């Protein structure tokens, strides 16, 4: 078993990190609501500082995003230069540059083609993996956790069918991660297929969506270099959004989700503090218009729990079993404000704080032969830790619409 219980180890990559919904809901692309072509360029700067037990984690990120929305076509390109200092090591590079093109066939029906260029660096060495791992688990928001992702291409279709007062949705996708380099730690999912269904309806002034999705991937372990644990995941989710008051100056958006992996036979990876496991959370935000300003308070609660075990044979006959259990949770709250500078430029400062815990227990049971009759006795040794998580983040973004 990998030594994933060591406190400087955590996930090196993954898209599983979930936080409060973005203020600009991407669902507008799928609904095809744009009445004319608009483009938006957003450049941001963010600093995050966390303390997990005795380990300090500091990240500086500069997200950049370009969006185009028109009545029939939408496009998006994004990437994040990032620098991470943790566990007496540093990682610098660029997260995968992602591109997506949506063709809106009709209202509610979308065909999407997307891809990403592998991160820079493409793979991680042991020092870089330990630095990324110092962040702990998926319950903390770090852009650098996408380092080590392989290049990918994919296609997705979404279809909607009105039935009475609700809208049924069905989606399907196929993705292929391109072959990774021959050396170094990498997160490579091979070939992935996805499918999902949803129901959307109105509850008062709120639009409510309930969804279920399933994904399955086929990928080789790459001799232990691949940090993808294998298998797939089943996801349940629900979201709500809409105006709170008649004037439309207060808007609410909420989200709840639960992810259950399956077939993840290699979930105890050396780049994770705790094994990959069930992950869920709830988040919400308000949009509060006050004159020309828009205030956005956010809050989220995330939790992950997991277990992994492996059995080996000692001296050809005696079994040895190692079991690892872990859990983590976090509560985060943030506040941002949109400051318009003219008709096309918006500046948005943001601050936030997070608190939680991460814990893990390791039990190793070895069989020993005692006495002249060769009686086998199982002896178990245990170790554990329970660390507090504290931190904050701050950032500033500049958006230009044209």
C-alpha positions in Angstrom: 0.0 0.0 0.0 1.2 3.5 -0.8 2.1 5.7 2.2 -0.9 8.0 1.5 -1.6 8.4 5.2 1.5 10.6 5.6 0.2 14.2 6.1 2.1 15.8 3.2 0.3 13.6 0.7 -3.0 14.4 -1.0 -4.6 14.4 -4.4 -2.4 15.8 -7.1 -5.1 16.3 -9.7 -8.8 16.0 -10.2 -11.9 17.8 -11.2 -13.8 16.8 -8.2 -13.4 20.0 -6.2 -16.8 21.6 -5.9 -17.5 25.1 -4.4 -20.3 27.6 -4.5 -21.9 28.1 -8.0 -20.2 30.7 -10.2 -21.9 34.1 -10.4 -22.2 33.8 -14.2 -24.1 30.5 -14.6 -22.8 28.4 -17.5 -26.3 27.0 -17.9 -27.2 30.1 -19.9 -25.1 28.7 -22.8 -27.1 25.5 -22.9 -30.4 27.4 -22.8 -29.4 29.6 -25.7 -30.7 32.8 -24.1 -28.3 35.2 -25.9 -30.1 37.6 -28.2 -26.9 38.9 -29.8 -23.3 38.1 -29.9 -21.3 39.2 -26.9 -17.7 38.5 -25.8 -16.2 38.7 -22.4 -12.5 38.7 -21.3 -11.8 38.1 -17.6 -8.4 38.3 -16.0 -8.1 37.6 -12.3 -5.5 37.3 -9.5 -6.1 35.2 -6.5 -4.1 34.3 -3.4 -5.1 31.4 -1.1 -3.4 30.6 2.3 -4.3 27.5 4.2 -2.9 25.8 7.3 -3.5 22.1 7.7 -2.2 20.9 11.0 1.4 22.2 11.0 1.6 22.5 7.2 1.3 25.9 5.6 0.0 26.1 2.0 0.2 29.2 -0.2 -1.1 29.5 -3.7 -1.1 32.4 -6.2 -3.2 32.0 -9.3 -4.1 34.2 -12.3 -7.2 32.7 -14.0 -7.9 34.0 -17.6 -11.1 33.3 -19.4 -12.5 34.3 -22.8 -16.2 33.7 -23.5 -18.4 34.2 -26.6 -22.2 33.8 -26.5 -24.5 34.2 -29.5 -28.0 33.0 -30.4 -26.6 29.7 -31.9 -23.0 29.3 -30.9 -21.1 29.7 -27.6 -17.3 29.3 -27.0 -15.0 29.4 -24.0 -11.2 29.3 -23.5 -9.6 29.3 -20.1 -6.3 28.6 -18.3 -4.6 29.4 -15.0 -1.0 30.2 -14.4 -0.3 29.1 -10.9 2.4 28.9 -8.2 2.1 26.7 -5.1 4.3 26.7 -2.0 3.8 23.8 0.5 5.7 21.2 2.4 9.0 23.0 1.8 8.5 22.6 -2.0 7.2 24.7 -4.8 5.3 24.0 -8.0 4.9 26.5 -10.8 3.2 26.1 -14.1 -0.1 26.4 -16.0 -3.2 24.3 -15.4 -4.8 22.7 -18.5 -5.8 25.2 -21.2 -9.4 24.3 -21.9 -11.5 25.1 -24.9 -15.2 24.4 -25.6 -17.5 25.1 -28.5 -21.3 24.7 -28.0 -23.7 24.5 -31.0 -27.2 25.3 -29.9 -29.4 23.2 -32.1 -32.6 24.6 -30.6 -33.6 25.9 -27.1 -32.5 23.2 -24.7 -30.6 21.0 -27.2 -26.9 21.5 -27.4 -24.0 19.7 -29.1 -20.6 20.5 -27.5 -17.1 19.8 -28.6 -14.3 20.4 -26.1 -10.8 19.6 -25.2 -7.9 20.6 -23.0 -4.1 20.8 -23.4 -2.2 19.0 -20.7 -0.9 21.0 -17.8 2.5 22.5 -17.7 4.4 20.6 -16.4 2.8 17.6 -18.1 3.8 15.2 -15.3 4.9 15.6 -11.6 8.0 14.4 -9.8 7.8 13.2 -6.2 8.6 16.6 -4.7 5.9 18.3 -6.8 3.4 15.6 -5.8 4.1 16.1 -2.1 3.7 19.9 -2.5 0.3 19.4 -4.1 -0.6 16.8 -1.6 -0.1 19.2 1.4 -3.5 20.7 0.5 -5.3 17.7 1.9 -8.5 16.7 0.1 -11.1 17.8 -2.3 -12.8 19.9 0.4 -10.3 22.7 -0.2 -10.2 24.9 -3.3 -6.8 25.0 -5.1 -6.3 25.6 -8.8 -3.0 23.7 -8.7 -4.8 20.4 -8.0 -5.3 20.3 -11.8 -1.5 20.0 -12.4 -0.6 16.7 -13.9 -3.8 16.3 -16.0 -3.3 14.8 -19.4 -4.6 16.3 -22.7 -8.2 15.4 -23.6 -10.8 15.6 -26.4 -14.5 15.0 -26.0 -18.0 15.5 -27.3 -21.3 15.9 -25.4 -24.9 16.0 -26.4 -27.8 17.4 -24.4 -31.5 17.0 -25.4 -34.6 18.5 -23.7 -38.2 17.4 -23.9 -41.1 19.5 -22.4 -43.6 17.2 -20.6 -46.4 19.1 -19.0 -45.0 21.7 -16.6 -41.5 20.2 -16.4 -38.7 19.7 -18.9 -36.9 16.3 -19.1 -33.2 16.3 -20.1 -30.9 13.6 -21.3 -27.2 13.9 -21.9 -24.4 11.7 -23.2 -20.7 12.2 -23.6 -17.5 10.5 -24.7 -14.0 11.6 -23.8 -10.5 10.4 -24.6 -7.4 11.4 -22.7 -4.4 11.5 -25.0 -1.4 9.2 -24.1 0.7 10.8 -21.4 4.5 11.1 -21.3 6.5 8.0 -20.5 7.8 9.2 -17.1 6.5 11.1 -14.1 3.2 11.2 -12.1 0.1 11.9 -14.2 -3.7 11.9 -13.9 -4.9 9.9 -17.0 -8.4 8.6 -17.4 -8.0 6.9 -20.7 -11.5 6.5 -22.3 -14.5 7.8 -20.5 -18.2 7.6 -21.2 -20.9 9.6 -19.4 -24.7 9.6 -19.3 -27.2 11.5 -17.3 -30.8 12.6 -16.9 -32.5 15.6 -15.3 -35.9 17.1 -14.5 -36.4 20.9 -14.5 -39.4 22.8 -13.3 -40.7 25.9 -11.6 -41.3 26.1 -7.9 -42.7 29.6 -7.2 -40.1 32.0 -8.6 -37.4 29.4 -8.4 -36.2 27.1 -11.2 -35.4 23.7 -9.7 -33.4 21.0 -11.4 -32.8 17.5 -10.1 -30.2 15.4 -12.0 -28.4 12.0 -11.9 -25.2 11.2 -13.8 -23.0 8.2 -14.2 -19.5 7.9 -15.7 -17.1 5.1 -16.3 -13.4 5.2 -17.4 -10.9 2.6 -18.7 -7.3 3.5 -18.0 -4.1 1.6 -17.2 -2.2 2.1 -14.0 0.9 3.1 -16.0 3.0 1.0 -13.6 1.8 3.0 -10.6 2.4 6.4 -12.2 -1.3 7.0 -12.9 -3.1 8.9 -10.1 -6.5 8.1 -11.5 -7.9 5.4 -9.2 -9.9 3.7 -11.9 -13.6 2.9 -12.3 -16.2 5.6 -12.4 -18.7 7.6 -10.4 -22.4 8.0 -9.7 -23.6 11.6 -9.1 -26.8 12.9 -7.7 -27.5 16.7 -7.7 -30.1 19.4 -7.3 -29.9 23.1 -8.0 -32.3 26.0 -7.6 -32.0 29.6 -8.9 -34.3 32.6 -9.3 -35.4 36.0 -8.1 -36.2 36.4 -4.4 -38.1 39.6 -4.6 -40.5 41.1 -7.1 -38.1 43.9 -8.1 -35.5 41.3 -9.1 -32.8 43.0 -7.1 -32.1 39.9 -5.0 -31.3 36.6 -6.7 -30.6 33.2 -5.1 -28.7 30.2 -6.4 -28.2 27.0 -4.5 -26.7 23.6 -5.2 -26.5 20.2 -3.5 -24.6 17.1 -4.7 -23.3 13.7 -3.8 -20.6 11.7 -5.7 -20.1 8.0 -5.1 -17.2 6.4 -6.9 -17.2 2.7 -7.9 -14.5 0.4 -9.2 -11.8 2.7 -7.9 -9.4 -0.2 -7.1 -6.4 2.1 -6.8 -8.0 4.8 -4.6 -5.1 4.9 -2.2 -2.7 7.0 -4.2 0.6 8.5 -2.9 -0.6 12.0 -4.0 -3.6 11.9 -1.6 -3.8 12.5 2.1 -6.8 10.3 2.4 -8.1 7.8 -0.2 -10.6 8.9 -2.8 -14.1 8.3 -1.5 -17.6 9.6 -1.3 -17.8 13.4 -1.8 -20.8 15.7 -1.2 -21.7 19.2 -0.3 -24.2 22.0 -0.3 -23.6 25.6 -1.4 -25.5 28.8 -2.1 -25.1 32.4 -3.1 -27.1 35.6 -3.2 -26.9 38.4 -5.8 -27.8 41.7 -4.1 -28.1 44.7 -6.3 -27.5 48.1 -4.5 -27.4 51.0 -6.9 -24.7 50.2 -9.4 -23.1 47.6 -7.2 -23.8 43.9 -7.0 -22.8 42.1 -3.8 -22.4 38.3 -3.8 -22.1 36.5 -0.4 -21.4 32.8 -0.8 -21.3 29.8 1.6 -20.5 26.1 1.1 -20.2 23.0 3.2 -18.2 20.1 1.7 -17.4 16.6 3.1 -15.4 13.6 1.9 -15.1 10.2 3.5 -13.1 7.2 2.2 -11.5 3.9 3.0 -8.9 1.6 1.3 -7.3 -1.7 2.2 -4.8 -4.2 0.7 -3.8 -7.7 1.7 -0.3 -9.1 1.1 1.3 -12.4 2.0 4.4 -12.6 4.3 6.9 -15.3 4.0 4.7 -17.1 1.5 2.0 -18.0 4.0 1.1 -15.3 6.6 -1.3 -12.6 5.5 -0.8 -8.9 6.3 -3.7 -6.5 5.9 -3.3 -2.7 5.8 -6.5 -0.6 6.1 -6.8 3.2 5.8 -9.8 5.3 6.6 -10.1 9.1 6.2 -12.5 11.9 6.3 -12.5 15.7 5.8 -15.0 18.5 5.9 -14.9 22.3 5.4 -17.1 25.3 5.7 -16.3 28.3 3.5 -17.8 31.7 3.3 -17.0 34.5 0.9 -18.0 38.0 -0.3 -17.5 39.7 -3.6 -18.7 42.9 -5.1 -19.0 44.0 -8.8 -17.9 47.6 -9.4 -18.8 48.7 -12.9 -16.4 51.1 -14.6 -18.4 52.4 -17.5 -20.7 50.2 -19.6 -18.1 47.5 -20.5 -15.7 47.1 -17.7 -16.3 45.6 -14.2 -13.8 45.2 -11.3 -14.7 42.5 -8.7 -12.7 42.2 -5.5 -13.4 39.1 -3.4 -12.4 37.7 0.1 -13.3 34.6 2.0 -12.4 32.2 4.8 -12.5 28.4 5.3 -12.5 26.2 8.4 -12.6 22.4 8.8 -10.8 19.2 9.7 -9.0 16.3 8.0 -8.4 13.0 9.8 -7.1 9.6 9.0 -6.4 6.3 10.7 -4.1 3.5 9.6 -4.3 -0.1 10.9 -1.8 -2.8 9.9 -2.6 -6.4 10.9 0.1 -9.0 10.6 -0.1 -12.7 11.2 2.5 -14.2 13.6 3.3 -17.8 14.4 3.6 -18.4 18.1 4.2 -21.6 20.2 5.5 -25.0 19.1 2.2 -25.9 17.5 2.6 -23.0 15.0 -0.6 -21.1 16.1 -1.2 -18.0 14.1 -2.0 -14.8 16.0 -3.0 -11.5 14.4 -1.3 -8.4 15.8 -2.7 -5.0 14.8 -0.7 -1.7 15.0 -2.6 1.6 14.5 -1.7 5.2 13.9 -3.9 8.3 13.3 -4.0 12.0 13.0 -6.7 14.7 13.2 -5.7 18.1 11.9 -7.6 21.4 11.9 -7.9 23.3 8.7 -7.9 27.1 8.6 -7.4 29.5 5.8 -8.5 32.5 3.7 -8.4 33.7 0.2 -8.6 37.1 -1.6 -8.7 38.1 -5.2 -9.4 40.7 -7.8 -10.9 40.2 -11.3 -11.3 42.5 -14.3 -13.9 41.8 -16.9 -14.3 43.5 -20.3 -17.4 43.0 -22.4 -17.6 43.8 -26.0 
